[in-house]
Amino acid sequence: MLAPVVSADRPPILEMRGISKSFGAVKALSDVSFTVREGEIHALVGENGAGKSTLMKVLSGVYPHGSYEGSILFDGHERQFRDINDSEALGIIIIHQELALIPLMSIAENIFLSNPPSRFGIIDRSAVHERTKALLAKVGLSEAPDTLITNMGVGKQQLVEIAKALSKDVRLLILDEPTASLNEKDSAALLELLKEFREQGITSILISHKLNEISAVADRITVLRDGRTVGTLDCHDGVVEEDEIIRRMVDRDLESRYPTREPKIGELIFEVANWSVYHPQHSERQVVKKVSMQVRAGEVVGISGLMGAGRTEFAMSVFGRSWGRNITGTVRIRGQEVDLSDVHKAIKAGLAYVTEDRKQLGLILPEDIRKNISLAHLGGVSTRAVIDDIREMKVAQEFRNRMRIRSHNVYQETGKLSGGNQQKVVLSKWLFTGPDVLILDEPTRGIDVGAKYEIYSIINELADAGKAVIVISSEMPELIGICDRIMVMHEGDFVGEVAGEEATQENIMRAIMRRKERDQ
Amino acid sequence: MSNPPNTMAAPQRGTGFWKENLREYGMMISLVAIVVFFYFTTDGVILKPLNLTNIILQNSYIVIMALGMLMVIVTGHIDLSVGSVAGFIGAVAAMLMVQYDVHFVIAAILCLVLGGVIGAIQGFWVAYFKIPSFIVTLAGMLVFRGLMIAVLSGRSIGPFDPTFQKLSSGYIPEMVSSANGIYVTSLVLGLGLAVLLVWQNFKSRARRISHDVETEPFGFFLVKNLVIFAIIGYLAYLIASHRGMPNVLIIMALLIAAYAFFTNRTIFGRQIYAVGGNEKAAALSGIKTARLTFFTFVNMGVLAALAGLVFAARLNTATPKAGLGFELDVIAACFIGGASAYGGVGKVTGAVIGAFIMGVMNNGMSILGIGIDYQQVIKGLVLLGAVCVDVYNQRR
């Protein structure tokens, strides 16, 4: 653990006292107190729906003074923010999970979107350029200021957001799930940056589900549960165990974060051979390079790798050629070569693919649970192309009970469910197609700890039911926790394979690094 | 972690049923309110049998096109060319029938096929080349208006074969001799339709109850069905006391029933909503999204052609001005009827009600002597208002 930069007697920069906030009859926050000391990294954790985002919206003025009870003290003075401009004026800057950058504008234009340096109302381009360069240097980016956002990776976009915050003389930086869509390397770089900011006296609030990151950088951790503060842990009072945080978040002991399973591995079900895929736009770029893999019944196989390794591209190209061009190679299911030239055929052949982006690619958000579950197998609730609404509803209710989807009923819009419940709807949709092979791409991204455990249990059940399960994940501990075997992908190729019981983060990373060295 | 309550046993409480249907009841009530308003302000003229028949005839082609437009809008697209296509088809029909003496049945079939081909061409660019439908159909709007004027050489062509005119201006034949000026066949047909609708409602309610699915309270259900029966019965009586049911009303009713069933109950219909709600997710669920989009445009072309035929038959001539601005009325009908401009939302019945709201307002304001200038203003405001109410309700 780091030497404490922050001493306990440092004055608080922020005090939120007795905050309560209701939406109609629902109490989102009740009597929450939250204190942040000047110059610390303060982590805010809790399950989805625990009230983290609501609390931050109260703080930033999204919910204006008067719409909540309690008081906010910043720099020792009581503040009554009317909107987000009021809080920004004091240097309280929020960076949301969904980045607010305009893709077709340059870095510089994005950073100085609202207050560009100008002379007589005309934007001073050279000043914008210079100041952008300086800001980018601070966050460790070497990109040219006129690079378009759309041409940058998510990790770098995140850094641009932070540079944008720095342009506003930030004093309290709030990051909502900053690493949710970053790979391990970019995440590590971002966390390093937070530590540097701490040296410079910038205070940060970090909202995250990734407990390993939190214990790596946070000075203190406040846990919210069901809209109440459960407590604040000080990381300088000795090492805070991740399990301790989890227990406080969910108010129960998780014997383990991963349910146990006795693997009953059977016959070979799924075989991919010499699979190659090229980039849809840059046709000379081979994204997946002649890879092969085999999965048996009852087996859970993980695919690990850095972001951009080609894992999603591999999965989507297998699943009905949904990505890429010039796709070559063969797929056999139970020994039979299958035609996977479109998604419809892939589903018929017994394949299911749960996408990494459930909101954009997995669900029809304005439609209800029932219609989402039946979507990929409408034939299963129909007679001669006419949908039987009663049968459809019963199917939906069955899955709602089996998967423990928490909702009022099956007619609830999926857009209004929490991340974990949305993911269960997506899984239900695919289970209803009766697949032999399931490919789950980042199945627990942005999902709280309790729901993750449930998703893992579902994966185990599927394997026990004799299905072949492939899990793609950027979280190595997760793969190590649930997989029988982990394949390591790097730059479109499988560079290593580790048996589940022998897998550690170190030997997975070693496989990647070994290949990197060889390439150089 | 608490288990969700077991819902298999007890009927579900909550929002499902109401949410699905409240919007439509609201639309229905608005239409009735508008009719009642004009009934009093026009001293009952609006519901005179002759006028009522006229409203139906005047709006038939808008309603027919709204059925196709609704599906186009649900998939997240728009078709600006329908007015021009309808006019163009009318001109082609006139050319075939009047100048080349083609039998009207053959000419009509050729015209419908041509409409389908036009839809296919536009749909091809939208579905497979991913060119925004706004642009493709804007081009279509110009192209087919130009072609229409070329076909007509700027003149009007007519008159049509009297049998063809009956498509719009004919009435169903009377089987029984009419008594006291009442056309008995039409009355019986109308009442039959009312009975059928109510019987269907009872049947589906019984089925829902037998499966423990939430249904509306019985009192509400009863009142609703009485109202449906009374309104249809009364309208049938009014129509029967003029000249009976117009042929085009039968065509319209059949099409409405077919499209309502198709969009609500079939796999194909469901997939159209899915494509509009989230095209990428739909594609990854095995739905052939491009093919569906293509199909909705082909369908729109056929319906625009049918509307063009109905309109030409009604005027008994094909004029270069035929179909001018129809697309706006058709699109407005869909949006007033609750379709979402973002796709994925909208119902056939809503679009039909929307078309009649526009039609009744046109008619009522004309009777009141409001000039065409302020009619436009009021219609524009009603469109904006209806969509605002919808957006507000969505947000709540």
HADDOCK unambig.tbl for C-alpha pairs under 7 A between the chains (distance, minus, plus):
assign (segid A and resid 343 and name CA) (segid B and resid 284 and name CA) 6.38 0.50 0.50
assign (segid A and resid 343 and name CA) (segid B and resid 286 and name CA) 4.66 0.50 0.50
assign (segid A and resid 344 and name CA) (segid B and resid 286 and name CA) 4.18 0.50 0.50
assign (segid A and resid 344 and name CA) (segid B and resid 287 and name CA) 6.78 0.50 0.50
assign (segid A and resid 347 and name CA) (segid B and resid 286 and name CA) 6.97 0.50 0.50
assign (segid A and resid 360 and name CA) (segid B and resid 281 and name CA) 6.79 0.50 0.50
assign (segid A and resid 361 and name CA) (segid B and resid 280 and name CA) 5.50 0.50 0.50
assign (segid A and resid 361 and name CA) (segid B and resid 281 and name CA) 4.18 0.50 0.50
assign (segid A and resid 362 and name CA) (segid B and resid 281 and name CA) 5.05 0.50 0.50
assign (segid A and resid 363 and name CA) (segid B and resid 281 and name CA) 5.92 0.50 0.50
assign (segid A and resid 364 and name CA) (segid B and resid 274 and name CA) 6.53 0.50 0.50
assign (segid A and resid 364 and name CA) (segid B and resid 277 and name CA) 5.54 0.50 0.50
assign (segid A and resid 364 and name CA) (segid B and resid 278 and name CA) 5.31 0.50 0.50
assign (segid A and resid 364 and name CA) (segid B and resid 281 and name CA) 6.64 0.50 0.50
assign (segid A and resid 366 and name CA) (segid B and resid 277 and name CA) 6.61 0.50 0.50
assign (segid A and resid 375 and name CA) (segid B and resid 285 and name CA) 6.71 0.50 0.50
assign (segid A and resid 376 and name CA) (segid B and resid 285 and name CA) 4.73 0.50 0.50
assign (segid A and resid 376 and name CA) (segid B and resid 286 and name CA) 6.16 0.50 0.50
assign (segid A and resid 378 and name CA) (segid B and resid 267 and name CA) 6.33 0.50 0.50
assign (segid A and resid 385 and name CA) (segid B and resid 266 and name CA) 5.49 0.50 0.50
assign (segid A and resid 385 and name CA) (segid B and resid 267 and name CA) 5.40 0.50 0.50
assign (segid A and resid 386 and name CA) (segid B and resid 265 and name CA) 5.58 0.50 0.50
assign (segid A and resid 386 and name CA) (segid B and resid 266 and name CA) 4.26 0.50 0.50
assign (segid A and resid 386 and name CA) (segid B and resid 267 and name CA) 6.12 0.50 0.50
assign (segid A and resid 387 and name CA) (segid B and resid 265 and name CA) 5.33 0.50 0.50
assign (segid A and resid 387 and name CA) (segid B and resid 266 and name CA) 5.41 0.50 0.50
assign (segid A and resid 387 and name CA) (segid B and resid 267 and name CA) 6.18 0.50 0.50
assign (segid A and resid 397 and name CA) (segid B and resid 8 and name CA) 6.98 0.50 0.50
assign (segid A and resid 404 and name CA) (segid B and resid 3 and name CA) 6.70 0.50 0.50
assign (segid A and resid 404 and name CA) (segid B and resid 4 and name CA) 6.45 0.50 0.50
assign (segid A and resid 406 and name CA) (segid B and resid 4 and name CA) 6.06 0.50 0.50
assign (segid A and resid 408 and name CA) (segid B and resid 14 and name CA) 7.00 0.50 0.50
assign (segid A and resid 409 and name CA) (segid B and resid 12 and name CA) 6.75 0.50 0.50
assign (segid A and resid 411 and name CA) (segid B and resid 16 and name CA) 4.90 0.50 0.50
